[in-house]
């Protein structure tokens, strides 16, 4: 694996079996993502976007091919090994926030630290509060998620994703339920994370509102039909 390359898909195929027959969601997909890149994956429903994210986060394994993050082959990990690896390596942000409704905002942010024990117990709440401060939500730390707006809940979800200081942030339609102004602010936060060295991989339907500086990958029927990162490399060598 290239030294700057953090994520690599090698000839990844994923086929699902159903009563209607076999469905191939990813077809011999090859993809390399460097450390600190901000990558968006777009495509219509059924194009393979969510399957790609599940492969990257170790939630699912390929039918054939390999997924590597640094020197770790995700398809070779057991289910328990995957859970531990994911807790320390991947921060996940969901479209519908997935905050636990009975926990306060700060408790939701602390949850990954409690699960992975990445920080001593006495450091977890202060760290969670510092993360909330970064997104302007310190005054809401003691509230339940239901007391917050959608944009505020998504910022809490982002703090939770950052709790264990993972190198990779994966976001599945994180702006899908937000108004345009709030969505722009959330995109800005992801951009800041990439500038600070995090690798951000985001699935989004906002095909036309992606800044040119962000790498855009278009999936169709399980294959990459456009990759602006590859296009830039080709232009650079022209």
Sine and cosine of phi, psi and omega as CSV:
sin_phi,cos_phi,sin_psi,cos_psi,sin_omega,cos_omega
0.00,0.00,0.71,-0.71,0.05,-1.00
-0.85,0.53,0.57,-0.82,-0.12,-0.99
-0.87,0.49,-0.57,0.82,-0.01,-1.00
-1.00,0.09,-0.22,0.98,-0.05,-1.00
-0.98,0.17,0.82,-0.57,-0.01,-1.00
-0.99,-0.16,-0.62,0.79,-0.07,-1.00
-0.83,-0.56,0.71,-0.70,0.03,-1.00
-0.61,-0.79,0.80,-0.60,0.16,-0.99
-0.98,-0.21,0.82,-0.57,0.00,-1.00
-0.90,-0.45,0.96,-0.27,0.08,-1.00
0.78,0.63,0.73,0.68,-0.09,-1.00
-0.99,0.14,0.85,-0.53,0.11,-0.99
-0.86,-0.50,0.69,-0.72,0.08,-1.00
-0.76,-0.65,0.87,-0.49,0.01,-1.00
-0.88,-0.48,0.76,-0.65,0.05,-1.00
-0.97,-0.25,0.63,-0.78,0.07,-1.00
-0.99,-0.17,0.69,-0.72,0.03,-1.00
-0.61,-0.79,0.22,-0.98,0.04,-1.00
-0.84,0.54,-0.45,0.89,-0.01,-1.00
-0.99,0.12,-0.12,0.99,-0.02,-1.00
0.85,-0.52,-0.12,-0.99,-0.04,-1.00
-0.99,0.16,0.63,-0.78,0.07,-1.00
-0.77,-0.63,0.85,-0.53,-0.02,-1.00
-0.99,-0.11,0.93,-0.36,-0.08,-1.00
-1.00,0.09,-0.54,0.84,0.07,-1.00
-0.77,-0.63,0.67,-0.74,-0.12,-0.99
-0.83,-0.55,0.99,-0.16,0.08,-1.00
0.73,0.69,0.77,0.64,-0.11,-0.99
-0.99,0.16,0.77,-0.64,0.10,-1.00
-0.90,-0.44,0.76,-0.65,-0.06,-1.00
-0.39,-0.92,0.72,-0.70,0.09,-1.00
-0.83,-0.56,0.71,-0.70,0.01,-1.00
-0.79,-0.61,0.78,-0.62,-0.04,-1.00
-1.00,0.08,0.37,-0.93,0.09,-1.00
-0.86,0.51,0.74,-0.67,0.04,-1.00
1.00,0.10,0.08,1.00,0.05,-1.00
-0.99,0.17,0.52,-0.86,0.15,-0.99
-0.93,-0.36,0.94,-0.34,-0.11,-0.99
-0.89,-0.46,0.74,-0.67,0.12,-0.99
-0.94,-0.35,0.65,-0.76,0.03,-1.00
-0.89,-0.45,0.87,-0.49,-0.04,-1.00
-0.84,-0.55,0.35,-0.94,0.00,-1.00
0.33,-0.94,0.35,-0.94,-0.03,-1.00
-0.94,0.33,0.21,-0.98,0.04,-1.00
-0.84,0.55,0.73,-0.69,-0.02,-1.00
1.00,0.03,0.07,1.00,-0.04,-1.00
-0.98,0.18,-0.26,0.97,0.01,-1.00
0.93,-0.37,0.11,0.99,-0.07,-1.00
-0.87,0.49,-0.80,0.60,-0.04,-1.00
-0.91,0.41,-0.59,0.81,0.04,-1.00
-0.89,0.46,-0.66,0.75,0.05,-1.00
-0.86,0.51,-0.71,0.71,0.02,-1.00
-0.89,0.45,-0.64,0.77,0.01,-1.00
-0.91,0.42,-0.57,0.82,0.08,-1.00
-0.92,0.40,-0.70,0.71,-0.04,-1.00
-0.91,0.42,-0.59,0.81,-0.04,-1.00
-1.00,0.00,0.04,1.00,0.04,-1.00
0.96,0.27,0.19,0.98,0.04,-1.00
-0.94,0.33,-0.54,0.84,0.03,-1.00
-0.70,-0.71,0.31,-0.95,-0.03,-1.00
-0.88,-0.47,0.45,-0.89,0.01,-1.00
-0.92,0.38,0.44,-0.90,0.18,-0.98
-0.95,0.33,-0.62,0.79,0.12,-0.99
-0.49,-0.87,0.33,-0.94,-0.06,-1.00
1.00,-0.06,-0.03,-1.00,-0.08,-1.00
-0.73,-0.68,0.57,-0.82,0.16,-0.99
-0.87,-0.49,0.84,-0.54,-0.01,-1.00
-0.86,-0.51,0.69,-0.73,0.17,-0.99
-0.83,-0.56,0.89,-0.45,-0.22,-0.98
0.82,0.57,-0.85,-0.53,-0.01,-1.00
-0.97,-0.26,0.24,0.97,-0.04,-1.00
-0.99,-0.13,0.83,-0.56,0.10,-1.00
-1.00,0.02,0.95,-0.32,-0.11,-0.99
-0.91,0.41,-0.56,0.83,-0.03,-1.00
-0.94,0.33,-0.20,0.98,0.01,-1.00
-1.00,-0.09,-0.08,1.00,-0.03,-1.00
-1.00,0.09,0.56,-0.83,0.13,-0.99
-0.97,0.25,0.14,-0.99,-0.02,-1.00
-0.88,0.48,-0.68,0.73,0.00,-1.00
-0.94,0.35,-0.62,0.78,0.05,-1.00
-0.90,0.43,-0.62,0.78,0.03,-1.00
-0.88,0.47,-0.66,0.75,-0.02,-1.00
-0.89,0.45,-0.68,0.73,0.01,-1.00
-0.92,0.40,-0.73,0.69,0.00,-1.00
-0.87,0.50,-0.72,0.70,-0.04,-1.00
-0.89,0.46,-0.66,0.75,-0.04,-1.00
-0.88,0.48,-0.50,0.87,-0.05,-1.00
-0.99,-0.15,-0.34,0.94,-0.17,-0.99
-0.94,-0.33,-0.51,0.86,-0.13,-0.99
-0.86,-0.51,0.76,-0.65,0.19,-0.98
-0.96,-0.29,0.81,-0.59,-0.10,-0.99
-0.93,-0.37,0.76,-0.65,0.07,-1.00
-0.89,-0.45,0.81,-0.58,-0.09,-1.00
-0.97,-0.22,0.34,-0.94,0.03,-1.00
-0.89,0.46,-0.65,0.76,-0.07,-1.00
-0.98,-0.20,0.43,0.90,0.15,-0.99
0.94,0.34,-0.75,0.67,0.03,-1.00
0.84,0.54,0.58,0.82,0.12,-0.99
-0.98,0.19,0.59,-0.81,0.03,-1.00
-0.97,0.25,0.86,-0.50,-0.17,-0.98
-0.93,0.38,-0.38,0.92,-0.05,-1.00
-1.00,-0.05,-0.05,1.00,0.06,-1.00
-0.97,-0.23,0.53,-0.84,0.07,-1.00
-0.94,0.35,0.18,-0.98,0.01,-1.00
-0.83,0.56,-0.77,0.64,-0.05,-1.00
-0.92,0.39,-0.56,0.83,0.04,-1.00
-0.92,0.39,-0.59,0.80,0.07,-1.00
-0.88,0.47,-0.66,0.75,0.00,-1.00
-0.93,0.36,-0.54,0.84,-0.01,-1.00
-0.96,0.27,-0.34,0.94,-0.16,-0.99
-0.81,0.59,-0.75,0.66,0.01,-1.00
-0.88,0.47,-0.56,0.83,0.04,-1.00
-0.92,0.39,-0.62,0.79,0.05,-1.00
-0.91,0.42,-0.63,0.78,-0.05,-1.00
-0.93,0.36,-0.72,0.70,-0.09,-1.00
-1.00,-0.07,-0.24,0.97,-0.03,-1.00
0.80,0.59,0.67,0.75,0.00,-1.00
-0.97,0.25,-0.38,0.93,0.02,-1.00
-0.78,-0.63,0.55,-0.83,0.09,-1.00
-0.84,0.55,0.49,-0.87,-0.10,-1.00
-0.79,0.61,-0.68,0.73,-0.08,-1.00
-0.92,0.38,-0.32,0.95,-0.03,-1.00
-1.00,-0.05,-0.21,0.98,-0.16,-0.99
-0.94,0.35,-0.73,0.68,-0.01,-1.00
-0.92,0.39,-0.70,0.71,0.06,-1.00
-0.85,0.52,-0.62,0.78,0.03,-1.00
-0.91,0.41,-0.69,0.73,0.02,-1.00
-0.87,0.50,-0.64,0.76,0.01,-1.00
-0.92,0.40,-0.60,0.80,0.04,-1.00
-0.91,0.41,-0.62,0.78,0.05,-1.00
-0.91,0.41,-0.68,0.73,0.04,-1.00
-0.90,0.44,-0.56,0.83,0.04,-1.00
-0.89,0.45,-0.60,0.80,-0.01,-1.00
-0.88,0.48,-0.48,0.88,-0.03,-1.00
-0.94,-0.34,0.24,0.97,0.11,-0.99
0.96,0.30,0.48,0.88,-0.08,-1.00
-0.90,-0.44,0.23,0.97,0.01,-1.00
-0.80,0.59,-0.66,0.75,-0.01,-1.00
-0.89,0.45,-0.30,0.95,-0.05,-1.00
-0.98,-0.18,0.12,0.99,-0.14,-0.99
-0.84,0.54,-0.58,0.82,-0.06,-1.00
-1.00,-0.03,0.03,1.00,-0.03,-1.00
-1.00,0.04,0.33,-0.94,0.16,-0.99
-0.99,0.14,0.46,-0.89,-0.03,-1.00
-0.81,0.58,-0.54,0.84,-0.04,-1.00
-0.89,0.45,-0.31,0.95,0.00,-1.00
-1.00,0.09,-0.06,1.00,-0.07,-1.00
-0.96,-0.27,0.41,-0.91,0.10,-1.00
-0.96,0.28,0.18,-0.98,0.03,-1.00
-0.86,0.51,-0.69,0.72,0.01,-1.00
-0.89,0.45,-0.63,0.78,0.03,-1.00
-0.92,0.39,-0.65,0.76,0.03,-1.00
-0.90,0.44,-0.60,0.80,0.01,-1.00
-0.93,0.38,-0.55,0.83,0.07,-1.00
-0.93,0.36,-0.58,0.82,0.10,-0.99
-0.89,0.45,-0.69,0.72,0.01,-1.00
-0.88,0.48,-0.59,0.81,0.04,-1.00
-0.92,0.39,-0.67,0.74,0.07,-1.00
-0.87,0.49,-0.67,0.74,0.03,-1.00
-0.87,0.49,-0.65,0.76,0.01,-1.00
-0.90,0.44,-0.47,0.88,-0.03,-1.00
-1.00,-0.01,-0.07,1.00,-0.17,-0.99
-0.81,0.59,-0.69,0.72,-0.04,-1.00
-1.00,-0.06,0.21,0.98,0.00,-1.00
0.81,0.59,0.78,0.62,-0.04,-1.00
-0.96,0.29,0.48,-0.88,0.03,-1.00
-0.96,0.29,-0.35,0.94,-0.09,-1.00
-0.84,-0.55,0.74,-0.67,0.12,-0.99
-0.92,-0.38,0.83,-0.56,0.03,-1.00
-0.93,-0.37,0.78,-0.63,-0.06,-1.00
-0.78,-0.62,0.82,-0.57,-0.03,-1.00
-0.96,-0.28,0.98,-0.21,-0.02,-1.00
0.76,0.65,0.79,0.61,-0.12,-0.99
-0.93,0.36,-0.29,0.96,0.00,-1.00
-0.95,-0.30,0.11,0.99,-0.12,-0.99
-0.89,0.47,-0.47,0.88,-0.04,-1.00
-0.94,-0.35,0.35,0.94,-0.06,-1.00
-0.90,-0.43,0.47,-0.88,0.11,-0.99
-0.94,0.34,0.26,-0.96,-0.16,-0.99
-0.87,0.49,-0.62,0.79,-0.03,-1.00
-0.93,0.37,-0.70,0.72,0.01,-1.00
-0.92,0.38,-0.63,0.78,0.02,-1.00
-0.87,0.49,-0.65,0.76,0.02,-1.00
-0.90,0.44,-0.63,0.77,0.02,-1.00
-0.91,0.41,-0.65,0.76,0.02,-1.00
-0.92,0.40,-0.66,0.75,0.06,-1.00
-0.87,0.50,-0.61,0.79,0.03,-1.00
-0.89,0.46,-0.63,0.78,0.04,-1.00
-0.90,0.44,-0.67,0.74,0.05,-1.00
-0.89,0.45,-0.64,0.77,0.04,-1.00
-0.88,0.47,-0.66,0.75,0.04,-1.00
-0.89,0.45,-0.62,0.79,0.02,-1.00
-0.90,0.44,-0.67,0.74,0.02,-1.00
-0.90,0.43,-0.65,0.76,0.03,-1.00
-0.90,0.43,-0.47,0.88,0.02,-1.00
-1.00,0.08,0.02,1.00,0.10,-1.00
0.94,-0.34,-0.10,0.99,0.06,-1.00
-0.97,0.26,0.48,-0.88,0.12,-0.99
-0.99,-0.15,0.84,-0.54,-0.08,-1.00
-0.91,-0.42,0.82,-0.57,0.07,-1.00
-0.85,-0.53,0.90,-0.45,-0.13,-0.99
-0.82,-0.57,0.78,-0.62,0.19,-0.98
-1.00,0.01,0.76,-0.64,-0.03,-1.00
-0.51,-0.86,0.48,-0.88,0.11,-0.99
-1.00,-0.09,-0.06,1.00,-0.05,-1.00
-0.99,0.17,0.90,0.43,-0.11,-0.99
-0.87,0.49,-0.58,0.81,-0.13,-0.99
-1.00,-0.02,-0.11,0.99,-0.08,-1.00
-0.93,-0.37,0.39,0.92,-0.01,-1.00
-1.00,-0.04,0.86,-0.52,0.03,-1.00
-0.84,0.54,0.54,-0.84,-0.09,-1.00
-0.89,0.45,-0.39,0.92,-0.01,-1.00
-0.95,0.31,-0.31,0.95,-0.03,-1.00
-1.00,-0.03,0.75,-0.66,0.01,-1.00
-0.92,0.40,0.76,-0.65,-0.02,-1.00
-0.89,-0.45,0.82,-0.58,0.06,-1.00
-0.91,-0.41,0.79,-0.62,0.01,-1.00
-0.95,-0.31,0.82,-0.57,0.06,-1.00
-0.97,-0.22,0.59,-0.81,0.13,-0.99
-0.53,-0.84,0.84,-0.54,0.00,-1.00
0.79,0.61,0.67,0.74,0.11,-0.99
0.99,0.16,0.13,0.99,-0.01,-1.00
-0.78,-0.63,0.47,-0.88,0.06,-1.00
-0.99,0.17,0.87,-0.50,0.01,-1.00
-0.96,-0.26,-0.22,0.98,0.07,-1.00
-0.41,-0.91,0.67,-0.74,0.06,-1.00
-0.61,-0.79,0.96,-0.28,-0.06,-1.00
-0.90,0.43,-0.42,0.91,0.04,-1.00
-0.92,0.39,-0.67,0.74,0.05,-1.00
-0.92,0.39,-0.63,0.77,0.01,-1.00
-0.88,0.48,-0.66,0.75,0.01,-1.00
-0.90,0.43,-0.63,0.77,0.03,-1.00
-0.89,0.46,-0.69,0.73,0.00,-1.00
-0.90,0.44,-0.67,0.74,0.03,-1.00
-0.90,0.44,-0.59,0.80,-0.01,-1.00
-0.93,0.38,-0.44,0.90,-0.01,-1.00
-0.99,-0.15,0.01,1.00,-0.03,-1.00
-0.95,0.32,0.00,0.00,0.00,0.00
